[in-house]
């Protein structure tokens, strides 16, 4: 599994596609977690199951934990869920890349 993260519009999806041609790419993973939470599922369990089911997948996500803490409790829960799910994926990934301005930095 490979994980590409970065702020919104920082080029992580394009970088993931360029470095992993033909791979199954799960883009906008942060939005997937929004749906997981809406269904009442645990984001960490979902992430673990995804790692087991698709060990060769490429996960692409925006970083959502930076900046001002949202006033809405649901938005705070989503941010926390994304962070916790990405921790599970990062731990199980063979490679983790952070993109800034379209440039990837390997952090694992």
Residue pairs with C-beta under 8 A, 6 or more apart in sequence:
1 51
1 54
1 55
1 56
1 57
1 58
1 59
1 89
1 92
1 93
1 94
2 16
2 20
2 23
2 57
2 58
2 59
2 93
2 94
2 95
2 96
2 97
3 58
3 59
3 60
3 61
3 86
3 89
3 90
3 93
3 95
3 96
3 97
4 12
4 13
4 15
4 16
4 58
4 59
4 60
4 61
4 96
4 97
4 98
4 99
4 104
5 12
5 60
5 61
5 62
5 63
5 86
5 96
5 97
5 98
5 99
6 12
6 62
6 63
6 98
6 99
6 100
7 62
7 63
7 66
7 100
8 62
10 99
10 100
10 101
10 102
11 99
11 101
11 102
11 103
12 60
12 61
12 62
12 97
12 98
12 99
12 104
13 25
13 27
13 60
14 102
15 97
15 99
15 102
15 104
16 23
16 25
16 27
16 58
16 60
16 97
17 25
19 97
19 104
20 58
23 56
23 57
23 58
24 54
24 56
24 57
24 58
25 57
25 58
25 59
25 60
26 32
26 50
26 57
26 58
26 59
26 60
27 60
28 60
28 61
28 62
29 59
29 60
29 61
29 82
29 85
29 86
29 89
30 61
30 62
30 64
30 78
30 82
33 43
33 46
33 78
33 81
33 82
33 85
34 78
36 42
36 43
36 46
36 81
36 85
37 43
37 77
37 78
37 81
43 81
43 82
43 84
43 85
44 84
44 85
44 87
44 88
46 85
47 84
47 85
47 86
47 88
47 89
48 88
48 92
50 57
50 59
50 89
51 88
51 89
51 92
59 89
59 93
61 82
61 86
64 78
64 79
64 82
64 83
65 79
65 82
65 83
69 76
69 79
70 76
70 79
90 96
90 108
93 108
95 106
95 108
96 106
96 107
96 108
97 104
97 105
97 106
97 107
98 104
98 105
98 107
99 105
